[in-house]
Amino acid sequence: MKRTISVMVGKGSVNHNSRKFHAKNTDPERADLNREYCSEDIRKVYRELFDDAVKRYNEKQTRNDRMITDYYKKIRTGKQEKPFHEIILQIGNRDDMNAKTFGGTRAANILDEYMQSFQERNPNIRVFSAYLHMDEATPHLHIDFVPFTTGSKRGLDTRVSLKQALAAQGFHGGSRQETEWNQWVFSEKEQLAAVMERHGIEWEQKGIQREHLSVLEYKKEQRSQEVAQLKNTVEDLKVVAQEKSEKADKIQDRLERLKSRESLIGQNMYKYDNDSEWQLPEPPKLSTAKSYMTKTVEPFVKKLKRVIKSVVAQCLDLMKTVRDLENRLHREQAANDRLHDRIDTMKHENKQLTETVKDYRRVRKVLGDDKVDGIVAEAKAAEQQAQISKRNTRSKGWER
């Protein structure tokens, strides 16, 4: 028996993977057949992996603006690295390994055995979420992980890096097709194939390995990965926007409380106007002016001065606090607006990339595989010839 192996880049939707909500293609009645391997808060994982490195880094800084207060937030809002990655592994398809058949159960057991050694086999990849889904057409495994490297000479000595994490595990990039990621994925396919073999199933490769993919198929796959990454970025931006909105709401609530405090001060001022404690008493009939001044008026004036100083100080403090909060509220609202604009832009780019992927499929469907492969082969040959000519030209220049 032969079966294919599929490894795809996932969207990284942890809530979907954990079935906090069900999509249209899932069967809730089969959800109890799913398997959870781990489900950790990614922020907690970041603290576990990087807090010590962040502390060492901050101790060396002489400027506050270079300090790192939240490494997860820094990575999530930055452009160099993704906060985490996801791969999806599947054996066969809905026709030969359907989840409702014995073949699907067999595939699930193979994926389960494969998963048991995944973390040990990948020491520079920290898995924080992993699920085996049996409530869709074909059993498949979602693995979400944070790639990290240690011993860096610049920046944090332990930091997020997919390229360096895979390099530390022995995968070094070469050509565009032979990147660290592609080599690692192929290695994981081999690991899964070894488990399949123990269960009496042979890996059906169909003669299409990464190094033999046509340019058209390669580009289509790249666009698919970009679509998935964009969708993940949009989800991250939505989380940031929600946090900004909640922060603005908290500032607004505090402003309302401060206004209530101003009203309370006003009520206290009314008390000073009417309470007998704050009224200057009439002088006793037998009291002298000097005695009345010394014993009654002067202590009363001192008491009033203390109250006035206290009230003025409170008012000034309130005015400053209100101004600061209003400024913060405006900043948060402006940041929130910018995030929503960015989300709209990402959605537009995502739509365009999705259409590009569909175009590639249309070309292959209309022209046929043989014709497209022939066109691509000619284009590749022309590119290779151009590269050879370019190298020859350089060689002649060096000889001169």
C-alpha positions as CSV (number, residue, x, y, z in Angstrom):
1,M,0.0,0.0,0.0
2,K,1.3,3.4,-1.0
3,R,0.1,6.8,0.3
4,T,1.3,10.4,-0.3
5,I,2.6,12.8,2.4
6,S,1.5,16.4,2.5
7,V,3.2,19.1,4.5
8,M,1.6,22.6,4.4
9,V,2.2,26.0,6.0
10,G,-0.7,26.6,8.4
11,K,-2.6,29.8,9.1
12,G,-1.6,29.6,12.8
13,S,-5.2,30.0,14.1
14,V,-4.8,28.4,17.5
15,N,-8.4,29.0,18.5
16,H,-9.5,27.1,15.4
17,N,-7.1,24.3,16.1
18,S,-8.3,23.9,19.7
19,R,-11.9,24.0,18.4
20,K,-12.9,27.0,20.5
21,F,-15.1,27.6,17.4
22,H,-16.1,25.2,14.5
23,A,-15.6,26.1,10.9
24,K,-18.0,24.9,8.1
25,N,-15.7,22.0,7.1
26,T,-15.7,20.4,10.6
27,D,-18.1,17.9,12.1
28,P,-18.7,18.8,15.8
29,E,-20.1,15.3,16.5
30,R,-16.6,13.9,15.7
31,A,-14.7,16.5,17.7
32,D,-14.3,14.1,20.7
33,L,-12.0,12.0,18.4
34,N,-9.5,14.9,18.1
35,R,-6.3,14.6,20.1
36,E,-4.6,17.4,22.0
37,Y,-0.9,17.1,22.6
38,C,-0.2,20.5,24.1
39,S,-1.9,23.9,24.4
40,E,0.2,26.6,26.2
41,D,-0.2,30.4,26.2
42,I,2.4,31.7,23.8
43,R,3.2,34.6,26.0
44,K,4.1,32.2,28.8
45,V,6.3,30.3,26.4
46,Y,8.1,33.5,25.3
47,R,8.8,34.3,29.0
48,E,10.2,30.9,29.6
49,L,12.4,31.0,26.5
50,F,13.6,34.6,26.4
51,D,13.1,36.4,29.8
52,D,16.7,35.6,31.0
53,A,18.1,36.8,27.7
54,V,16.0,40.0,27.8
55,K,17.3,40.7,31.3
56,R,21.0,40.2,30.2
57,Y,20.4,42.4,27.2
58,N,18.7,45.2,29.2
59,E,21.5,45.2,31.8
60,K,24.0,46.2,29.0
61,Q,21.9,49.1,27.7
62,T,22.7,52.7,28.7
63,R,19.6,54.2,26.9
64,N,16.0,53.6,28.0
65,D,14.7,53.6,24.5
66,R,16.8,50.5,23.7
67,M,15.3,48.5,26.5
68,I,13.0,45.6,25.7
69,T,9.9,45.5,27.9
70,D,7.9,42.9,26.1
71,Y,9.8,40.7,23.7
72,Y,6.6,38.9,22.4
73,K,5.1,42.3,21.5
74,K,8.3,43.4,19.8
75,I,8.4,40.3,17.6
76,R,4.7,40.4,16.9
77,T,4.7,44.0,15.7
78,G,8.1,43.8,14.0
79,K,8.8,42.7,10.4
80,Q,11.9,40.5,10.7
81,E,10.4,37.4,12.3
82,K,7.0,35.8,12.9
83,P,6.0,35.2,16.5
84,F,5.4,31.5,15.7
85,H,5.0,29.1,12.7
86,E,2.6,26.2,11.9
87,I,2.9,23.1,9.8
88,I,0.1,20.7,8.9
89,L,0.9,17.1,8.1
90,Q,-1.4,14.7,6.3
91,I,-1.2,11.2,4.9
92,G,-3.1,10.4,1.8
93,N,-6.4,12.2,0.9
94,R,-10.1,12.1,1.6
95,D,-10.5,9.3,-0.9
96,D,-7.9,6.8,0.4
97,M,-7.5,7.9,4.0
98,N,-10.9,9.3,4.9
99,A,-11.3,10.1,8.6
100,K,-14.5,8.0,8.9
101,T,-12.8,4.8,7.6
102,F,-10.3,2.3,8.9
103,G,-7.7,4.0,6.7
104,G,-8.3,7.3,8.5
105,T,-7.9,5.6,11.9
106,R,-4.6,4.1,10.7
107,A,-3.4,7.5,9.5
108,A,-4.3,9.0,12.9
109,N,-2.2,6.3,14.7
110,I,0.7,7.0,12.4
111,L,0.6,10.7,12.9
112,D,0.2,10.2,16.7
113,E,3.4,8.1,16.7
114,Y,5.2,10.6,14.6
115,M,4.2,13.4,17.0
116,Q,5.6,11.7,20.0
117,S,9.2,12.3,19.0
118,F,8.8,15.6,17.2
119,Q,9.9,17.9,20.0
120,E,12.9,15.7,21.0
121,R,13.9,15.6,17.3
122,N,13.7,19.4,17.0
123,P,15.5,20.9,20.1
124,N,15.5,24.5,18.6
125,I,11.7,24.4,17.9
126,R,9.5,24.9,21.0
127,V,6.1,23.4,20.4
128,F,3.3,25.2,22.3
129,S,0.2,23.9,20.5
130,A,-0.4,20.7,18.7
131,Y,-3.6,18.9,17.7
132,L,-4.6,15.9,15.6
133,H,-8.0,16.6,13.9
134,M,-10.4,13.7,13.1
135,D,-13.4,15.9,12.6
136,E,-12.6,16.9,9.0
137,A,-12.4,14.9,5.8
138,T,-8.9,13.6,6.3
139,P,-6.9,13.1,9.5
140,H,-4.2,15.8,9.8
141,L,-1.8,17.2,12.4
142,H,-1.4,20.9,13.3
143,I,1.9,21.8,15.0
144,D,2.5,25.4,16.2
145,F,6.0,26.3,17.4
146,V,8.4,29.1,18.3
147,P,11.9,28.7,16.6
148,F,14.8,30.0,18.6
149,T,18.6,30.2,18.5
150,T,21.1,30.5,21.3
151,G,24.6,32.0,21.6
152,S,23.9,35.0,19.3
153,K,26.6,37.7,19.4
154,R,24.3,40.6,18.5
155,G,21.1,41.6,20.3
156,L,19.6,39.0,22.5
157,D,21.9,35.9,23.0
158,T,18.7,33.8,22.8
159,R,16.2,35.1,20.3
160,V,13.5,34.1,17.7
161,S,14.9,33.0,14.4
162,L,13.6,30.3,12.1
163,K,16.6,30.4,9.8
164,Q,19.1,30.0,12.7
165,A,17.0,27.5,14.5
166,L,17.0,25.2,11.5
167,A,20.7,25.8,10.9
168,A,21.4,24.8,14.4
169,Q,19.7,21.5,13.6
170,G,21.9,20.9,10.6
171,F,19.8,22.5,7.8
172,H,21.9,25.0,5.8
173,G,20.3,26.8,2.9
174,G,21.7,26.6,-0.7
175,S,19.7,27.5,-3.7
176,R,16.3,29.1,-3.7
177,Q,14.7,25.7,-3.7
178,E,17.1,24.2,-1.2
179,T,16.3,26.6,1.7
180,E,16.6,25.6,5.4
181,W,12.8,25.3,5.5
182,N,12.5,23.1,2.5
183,Q,15.3,20.8,3.7
184,W,13.8,20.5,7.1
185,V,10.3,19.8,5.7
186,F,11.7,17.1,3.5
187,S,13.5,15.6,6.5
188,E,10.3,15.6,8.5
189,K,8.6,13.8,5.6
190,E,11.2,11.2,5.7
191,Q,10.6,10.8,9.5
192,L,6.9,10.4,8.9
193,A,7.6,7.9,6.0
194,A,9.7,5.8,8.4
195,V,6.7,5.6,10.8
196,M,4.4,4.7,7.9
197,E,6.7,1.9,6.8
198,R,6.5,0.4,10.3
199,H,2.7,0.3,9.8
200,G,3.0,-1.3,6.4
201,I,2.5,1.8,4.2
202,E,5.0,3.0,1.6
203,W,5.5,6.7,0.9
204,E,4.2,7.5,-2.6
205,Q,6.4,10.4,-3.8
206,K,5.1,10.4,-7.4
207,G,8.5,11.6,-8.6
208,I,7.8,15.2,-7.5
209,Q,10.3,16.4,-5.0
210,R,11.2,19.9,-4.2
211,E,14.3,20.0,-6.3
212,H,12.2,19.0,-9.3
213,L,9.2,21.3,-8.9
214,S,8.5,23.5,-11.9
215,V,8.9,27.2,-11.5
216,L,5.2,27.7,-11.9
217,E,4.3,25.2,-9.2
218,Y,7.0,26.7,-6.9
219,K,5.7,30.2,-7.4
220,K,2.1,29.0,-6.7
221,E,3.2,27.4,-3.5
222,Q,5.1,30.5,-2.5
223,R,2.0,32.6,-3.1
224,S,0.0,30.2,-1.0
225,Q,2.4,30.6,1.9
226,E,2.3,34.3,1.5
227,V,-1.5,34.2,1.7
228,A,-1.3,32.1,4.9
229,Q,1.2,34.5,6.4
230,L,-0.9,37.5,5.6
231,K,-4.0,35.9,7.1
232,N,-1.9,35.3,10.3
233,T,-0.7,38.9,10.3
234,V,-4.3,40.1,9.9
235,E,-5.3,38.0,12.9
236,D,-2.4,39.4,15.0
237,L,-3.3,43.0,14.0
238,K,-6.9,42.3,15.1
239,V,-5.6,41.2,18.5
240,V,-3.5,44.4,18.8
241,A,-6.5,46.5,17.7
242,Q,-8.6,44.9,20.4
243,E,-6.0,45.5,23.0
244,K,-5.8,49.2,21.9
245,S,-9.5,49.5,22.1
246,E,-9.7,48.0,25.6
247,K,-6.9,50.3,26.7
248,A,-8.8,53.3,25.4
249,D,-12.0,52.1,27.2
250,K,-10.0,51.9,30.4
251,I,-8.7,55.4,30.0
252,Q,-12.2,56.6,29.3
253,D,-13.5,55.0,32.4
254,R,-10.8,56.6,34.5
255,L,-11.7,60.0,33.0
256,E,-15.3,59.4,34.1
257,R,-14.2,58.6,37.6
258,L,-12.1,61.7,37.7
259,K,-15.0,63.8,36.6
260,S,-17.0,62.2,39.5
261,R,-14.2,63.2,41.8
262,E,-14.4,66.8,40.6
263,S,-18.1,66.7,41.3
264,L,-17.4,65.4,44.8
265,I,-14.9,68.3,45.4
266,G,-17.6,70.7,44.3
267,Q,-20.0,69.1,46.9
268,N,-17.4,69.5,49.6
269,M,-17.0,73.2,48.6
270,Y,-20.8,73.5,49.2
271,K,-20.3,72.1,52.6
272,Y,-17.7,74.8,53.4
273,D,-20.4,77.4,52.4
274,N,-23.1,76.1,54.7
275,D,-21.7,73.9,57.5
276,S,-21.7,75.6,60.8
277,E,-18.2,74.3,61.4
278,W,-16.9,76.7,58.7
279,Q,-18.8,79.8,59.8
280,L,-17.0,82.4,61.9
281,P,-18.9,82.7,65.2
282,E,-20.1,86.0,66.6
283,P,-17.8,87.5,69.3
284,P,-18.9,86.9,72.9
285,K,-20.4,89.9,74.6
286,L,-17.7,90.4,77.2
287,S,-14.8,89.5,74.9
288,T,-12.3,92.2,73.8
289,A,-11.4,92.6,70.1
290,K,-7.8,91.4,70.7
291,S,-9.0,88.3,72.6
292,Y,-11.5,87.5,69.8
293,M,-8.9,88.0,67.2
294,T,-6.3,85.8,69.0
295,K,-8.6,83.0,70.2
296,T,-11.1,82.8,67.3
297,V,-10.3,84.6,64.1
298,E,-6.6,83.7,63.7
299,P,-7.1,79.9,64.3
300,F,-10.1,80.0,61.9
301,V,-8.0,81.7,59.2
302,K,-5.2,79.2,59.6
303,K,-7.7,76.3,59.3
304,L,-9.1,77.9,56.1
305,K,-5.6,78.4,54.6
306,R,-4.9,74.7,55.1
307,V,-8.2,73.7,53.4
308,I,-7.6,76.1,50.5
309,K,-4.1,74.8,49.9
310,S,-5.4,71.2,50.0
311,V,-8.3,72.0,47.6
312,V,-6.0,73.9,45.2
313,A,-3.5,71.1,45.2
314,Q,-6.2,68.5,44.5
315,C,-7.6,70.7,41.6
316,L,-4.2,71.1,40.0
317,D,-3.5,67.4,40.4
318,L,-6.8,66.5,38.8
319,M,-6.3,69.0,36.0
320,K,-2.9,67.5,35.2
321,T,-4.2,63.9,35.4
322,V,-7.2,64.7,33.2
323,R,-4.9,66.4,30.6
324,D,-2.5,63.4,30.6
325,L,-5.3,60.9,30.2
326,E,-7.0,62.8,27.5
327,N,-3.7,62.9,25.6
328,R,-3.2,59.2,26.1
329,L,-6.8,58.5,25.0
330,H,-6.2,60.5,21.8
331,R,-3.0,58.6,21.1
332,E,-4.6,55.2,21.7
333,Q,-7.6,56.1,19.5
334,A,-5.2,57.3,16.7
335,A,-3.1,54.1,17.0
336,N,-6.3,52.1,16.9
337,D,-7.4,53.9,13.7
338,R,-4.0,53.2,12.1
339,L,-4.3,49.5,13.0
340,H,-7.7,49.2,11.4
341,D,-6.3,50.9,8.2
342,R,-3.4,48.4,8.2
343,I,-5.9,45.5,8.6
344,D,-7.9,46.7,5.6
345,T,-4.7,47.0,3.6
346,M,-3.6,43.5,4.6
347,K,-7.1,42.1,3.6
348,H,-6.8,43.8,0.2
349,E,-3.3,42.3,-0.4
350,N,-4.6,38.9,0.8
351,K,-7.4,39.0,-1.7
352,Q,-4.9,39.9,-4.5
353,L,-2.6,37.1,-3.6
354,T,-5.5,34.6,-3.5
355,E,-6.5,35.7,-7.0
356,T,-2.9,35.2,-8.1
357,V,-2.9,31.6,-6.8
358,K,-6.2,31.0,-8.6
359,D,-4.7,32.4,-11.8
360,Y,-1.8,29.8,-11.6
361,R,-4.4,27.1,-11.3
362,R,-6.4,28.4,-14.2
363,V,-3.3,28.5,-16.5
364,R,-2.5,24.9,-15.7
365,K,-6.1,23.8,-16.2
366,V,-6.6,25.6,-19.5
367,L,-3.2,24.8,-21.1
368,G,-2.7,21.4,-19.6
369,D,0.2,20.1,-17.5
370,D,2.3,19.0,-20.5
371,K,2.2,22.3,-22.2
372,V,2.8,24.3,-19.1
373,D,5.7,22.1,-18.1
374,G,7.1,22.5,-21.6
375,I,6.9,26.3,-21.4
376,V,8.5,26.3,-18.0
377,A,11.3,24.0,-19.1
378,E,12.0,26.4,-22.0
379,A,12.0,29.4,-19.7
380,K,14.3,27.6,-17.3
381,A,16.7,26.7,-20.1
382,A,16.8,30.3,-21.2
383,E,17.5,31.5,-17.7
384,Q,20.3,29.0,-17.3
385,Q,21.9,30.0,-20.6
386,A,21.6,33.7,-19.5
387,Q,23.4,32.9,-16.2
388,I,26.2,31.0,-18.0
389,S,26.7,33.9,-20.4
390,K,26.8,36.3,-17.5
391,R,29.4,34.2,-15.7
392,N,31.5,34.0,-18.9
393,T,31.4,37.8,-19.3
394,R,32.6,38.2,-15.7
395,S,35.4,35.7,-16.2
396,K,36.6,37.6,-19.3
397,G,36.6,40.8,-17.3
398,W,38.7,39.3,-14.5
399,E,41.2,37.9,-17.1
400,R,41.7,41.4,-18.5
